[in-house]
Structures are given as structure tokens and as C-alpha cells.
Amino acid sequence: MKTVLVTGGAGFIGSNFVRYIYDRHPDYRITVLDALTYAGSIENLPVNINHQNDERLSFWYGNVRNGELVDTLVSQSDIIVHFAAESHVTRSIYDNFIFFETDVLGTQTIANAVVKYRDRVEKFIHISTSEVYGTARSEAMDEEHALMPMTPYASAKAGADRLVYSYWATYEIPAVIIRPFNNYGPYQHLEKAIPRFITSCLLDEPIRVHGTGSAARDFIFVEDLCSAVDLVLQADPGKVSGEVFNVASGAHRSMNSIAIDIVGLMGKDKSLITYVGERPGQVIRHTGNPAKIKEVLGWQPKVSWEEGLQKTIRWYQENRKWWEKRLWMRSVTLVTKNGEKLLY
Ligand SMILES: NC(=O)c1ccc[n+]([C@@H]2O[C@H](COP(=O)([O-])OP(=O)(O)OC[C@H]3O[C@@H](n4cnc5c(N)ncnc54)[C@H](O)[C@@H]3O)[C@@H](O)[C@H]2O)c1
């Protein structure tokens, strides 16, 4: 049995990943470390974690900044997958304090423990983000694209990303950095665009699109990201240590076209789509180049945009109880440069 420590495993991607490896690897013991912030929930996890007979999944309620706890958990782990972060761009514009604390110093705490237990730890997979690149300067962005983070969230994640790289270079820890482009799928918090659009349709409320809706992102279905992280997890450390891997579909679509697709698939009228002021620090376009992970590990996305979106819509249709209690956290108020208060 190998022990895999998953930080942030009660959040959107983390919980999908726990479910993914729990189902596919009966020889893995999974430990989740999560502080259960507003973004995390026990109910996202695959089984009843209070079930005393389940030896394969255990949950630790705790903070990645807690050095003593992290030290204990890392000392008992073979593989670490570090998802825990404050993850919402708009909240980082409103108040960025906790972003640097969790995303940078939390990563430092984990990385320090990995250095201490490097004889035991086989692999440390750090989940970074495409946001570290800022707006695309080339047609498709590969891993060599300049890091030009445009929001406090992105800069905190860039700090963590380079921190992990420096620990690999200095202490020779078996670190791998994954830069996922935008994810969507079940269990995503309502503050993020796709669940916000879908639940607005379900409630027959206006769908708020930022600016003109021309900002474009490369979206990838969460299960495809899980398969990429799983491949990195299985890979020979010599092949992936010190490497950075984009995980992207290779295509971008505008937020406007996404709103139109959702309205169309849900049988609603386009007049539901409304436009609010542009979000400060907006990235104009992200298009990921996933050639490296394809070449090194043979990964490619399996779920098409249409299929992924349909699956996601179905999940929100069938899990109203899950999202209704999160409705109050769907928007964040920002004050724009000209003093206007806008709901984002
Ligand atoms: N969602 C995306 O589209 C996307 C894209 C690229 C990268 N990422 C990265 O993937 C990771 C997961 O993203 P997500 O969308 O699932 O985020 P999320 O906000 O849904 O989940 C984050 C989880 O981390 C936990 N957490 C927060 N602070 C913590 C702390 N101090 N200690 C322990 N746990 C803490 C939360 O309780 C939550 O369960 C993040 O690192 C994010 O930057 C996300």
C-alpha cells in the first residue's frame, strides 16, 4: 500500500481527484488534509469518512500552514499532491491577505516537510495554475511562456510555483509542477463562472458576464485533469522530477460563447445574458499548449467540451441541495476604479 497525502482534497478538483484515485487504485491509502474553508466540504468526498472500517481514506481537518501537523502527515506519506489554496481570482482582488498566507506560505510548509522526509517521499506534485502566465503572448502557451501574473491570486500561485521549483533545484526534492488551465465539472463552487452561469439558468436569473465577454479561456473537464495528475503520480520520478506540465485542451473559447452554449443546452433564452463591468486584472486570452505532457506521458483529454458541459449541467440539475446552500457565496462585490460597486 502507498500512502497519498492530498491537501485541499475537500475542494472542487481535490475531491474529484480523491474520488478518481480511490476508485482506480485499491492499493492506495489516501489521507486528505483540508481546512474546510468556505470552499471545502466533507460532503464532496467519495465515502463516509467517519466510517471506521474504511482504511483507505482518512481525513484530517487542519491547515497547511500548521507545520507540526504537516510534518507528521508528510512523514507518513509516499506521495503528496498539493491542491490546497485560496482559488478565487475575484476574492483575491477584494482581500488578498489569506491568498499569500495559504498559497505561498502553505506551500512552503509542505515543501519544508518534503525536504525533511525526502528519504520517504517519492513524489511531491504541486498544483499550480495557468493564471501564472497572464495574457497569452503567443498563439498557444507552452511551459516556457513568461510568467506575468495579473491578479493577486495569480501572483501568489506564481510565488508558490517558483518556490517549489527552487526547492527542487536546491534540495533535490522529487517535485513536479502541474499548471492546469481552467477546470469545470461537478462540485465546483458557485463563485466560478460555469457553475454560476448554470445555476443562474436553473433559477431563471440573469447570467452576469464580465466586460464584453470576449475574454477567452482554455477549459478542461475536471476528470481529464485527474487523469493527467494520476499519470504524473504513476510516472518514473526520473522522467518528471523538476518538470512543469501544462494540462489544457489546446483550444480557447470566449466567456460570451460559453454563456451562449449553456443557455442553448438548458433551453433558455439568450436575453438572460447580461453584461457587467470588466473585472480588474482580466486575462484577455489563455490557450494552453499540452504538447509536453502528451509527449512525455501520453496524456490527452478524452472529454469533449459538449460532453463535459452536458455532464456538468446534469450534475447541477440533480444536486440542487448541494448548491442551494452555497447561493449566498455566488458573488463578490468589488469597487471599480471609478468608485462603482459591482457584483462579480
Ligand atoms: N479550478 C480551476 O479551474 C483551477 C485551475 C488551475 C489551477 N487550480 C488550482 O487547483 C487547486 C484546487 O483548485 P479548486 O478549484 O479545487 O479550489 P477550491 O477552492 O474548490 O478548493 C480548495 C480547497 O483547499 C482547502 N484549503 C484552503 N485553504 C487551506 C488551508 N490553509 N489548509 C488546508 N486546506 C485549505 C479548501 O478548504 C478547499 O477544500 C488550487 O491550487 C488552484 O489554484 C484550479
Ligand as a Chemical Component Dictionary entry (heavy atoms), coordinates in Angstrom:
data_LIG
# 
_chem_comp.id                   LIG 
_chem_comp.type                 NON-POLYMER 
_chem_comp.pdbx_formal_charge   0 
_chem_comp.three_letter_code    LIG 
# 
loop_
_chem_comp_atom.comp_id 
_chem_comp_atom.atom_id 
_chem_comp_atom.alt_atom_id 
_chem_comp_atom.type_symbol 
_chem_comp_atom.charge 
_chem_comp_atom.model_Cartn_x 
_chem_comp_atom.model_Cartn_y 
_chem_comp_atom.model_Cartn_z 
_chem_comp_atom.pdbx_ordinal 
LIG N1  N1  N 0  -10.453 25.430 -10.553 1  
LIG C1  C1  C 0  -9.641  25.704 -11.557 2  
LIG O1  O1  O 0  -10.103 25.987 -12.668 3  
LIG C2  C2  C 0  -8.146  25.658 -11.362 4  
LIG C3  C3  C 0  -7.331  25.858 -12.488 5  
LIG C4  C4  C 0  -5.953  25.801 -12.318 6  
LIG C5  C5  C 0  -5.418  25.533 -11.079 7  
LIG N2  N2  N 1  -6.220  25.361 -9.999  8  
LIG C6  C6  C 0  -5.582  25.064 -8.713  9  
LIG O2  O2  O 0  -6.052  23.790 -8.294  10 
LIG C7  C7  C 0  -6.148  23.739 -6.870  11 
LIG C8  C8  C 0  -7.553  23.362 -6.467  12 
LIG O3  O3  O 0  -8.467  24.296 -7.006  13 
LIG P1  P1  P 0  -10.043 24.194 -6.729  14 
LIG O4  O4  O 0  -10.713 24.896 -7.829  15 
LIG O5  O5  O -1 -10.380 22.803 -6.404  16 
LIG O6  O6  O 0  -10.134 25.077 -5.418  17 
LIG P2  P2  P 0  -11.246 25.091 -4.276  18 
LIG O7  O7  O 0  -11.266 26.488 -3.780  19 
LIG O8  O8  O 0  -12.519 24.471 -4.753  20 
LIG O9  O9  O 0  -10.658 24.128 -3.149  21 
LIG C9  C9  C 0  -9.577  24.476 -2.335  22 
LIG C10 C10 C 0  -9.558  23.525 -1.144  23 
LIG O10 O10 O 0  -8.422  23.879 -0.349  24 
LIG C11 C11 C 0  -8.826  23.940 1.018   25 
LIG N3  N3  N 0  -7.970  24.899 1.713   26 
LIG C12 C12 C 0  -7.921  26.251 1.540   27 
LIG N4  N4  N 0  -7.021  26.790 2.392   28 
LIG C13 C13 C 0  -6.487  25.759 3.097   29 
LIG C14 C14 C 0  -5.505  25.684 4.111   30 
LIG N5  N5  N 0  -4.904  26.789 4.570   31 
LIG N6  N6  N 0  -5.180  24.471 4.605   32 
LIG C15 C15 C 0  -5.801  23.343 4.147   33 
LIG N7  N7  N 0  -6.745  23.360 3.197   34 
LIG C16 C16 C 0  -7.096  24.557 2.674   35 
LIG C17 C17 C 0  -10.277 24.395 0.966   36 
LIG O11 O11 O 0  -10.982 24.085 2.165   37 
LIG C18 C18 C 0  -10.782 23.634 -0.250  38 
LIG O12 O12 O 0  -11.244 22.351 0.121   39 
LIG C19 C19 C 0  -5.713  25.109 -6.378  40 
LIG O13 O13 O 0  -4.353  25.047 -6.046  41 
LIG C20 C20 C 0  -5.924  26.019 -7.591  42 
LIG O14 O14 O 0  -5.049  27.106 -7.552  43 
LIG C21 C21 C 0  -7.590  25.427 -10.115 44 
# 
loop_
_chem_comp_bond.comp_id 
_chem_comp_bond.atom_id_1 
_chem_comp_bond.atom_id_2 
_chem_comp_bond.value_order 
_chem_comp_bond.pdbx_ordinal 
LIG N1  C1  SING 1  
LIG C1  O1  DOUB 2  
LIG C1  C2  SING 3  
LIG C2  C3  SING 4  
LIG C2  C21 DOUB 5  
LIG C3  C4  DOUB 6  
LIG C4  C5  SING 7  
LIG C5  N2  DOUB 8  
LIG N2  C6  SING 9  
LIG N2  C21 SING 10 
LIG C6  O2  SING 11 
LIG C6  C20 SING 12 
LIG O2  C7  SING 13 
LIG C7  C8  SING 14 
LIG C7  C19 SING 15 
LIG C8  O3  SING 16 
LIG O3  P1  SING 17 
LIG P1  O4  DOUB 18 
LIG P1  O5  SING 19 
LIG P1  O6  SING 20 
LIG O6  P2  SING 21 
LIG P2  O7  DOUB 22 
LIG P2  O8  SING 23 
LIG P2  O9  SING 24 
LIG O9  C9  SING 25 
LIG C9  C10 SING 26 
LIG C10 O10 SING 27 
LIG C10 C18 SING 28 
LIG O10 C11 SING 29 
LIG C11 N3  SING 30 
LIG C11 C17 SING 31 
LIG N3  C12 SING 32 
LIG N3  C16 SING 33 
LIG C12 N4  DOUB 34 
LIG N4  C13 SING 35 
LIG C13 C14 SING 36 
LIG C13 C16 DOUB 37 
LIG C14 N5  SING 38 
LIG C14 N6  DOUB 39 
LIG N6  C15 SING 40 
LIG C15 N7  DOUB 41 
LIG N7  C16 SING 42 
LIG C17 O11 SING 43 
LIG C17 C18 SING 44 
LIG C18 O12 SING 45 
LIG C19 O13 SING 46 
LIG C19 C20 SING 47 
LIG C20 O14 SING 48 
# 
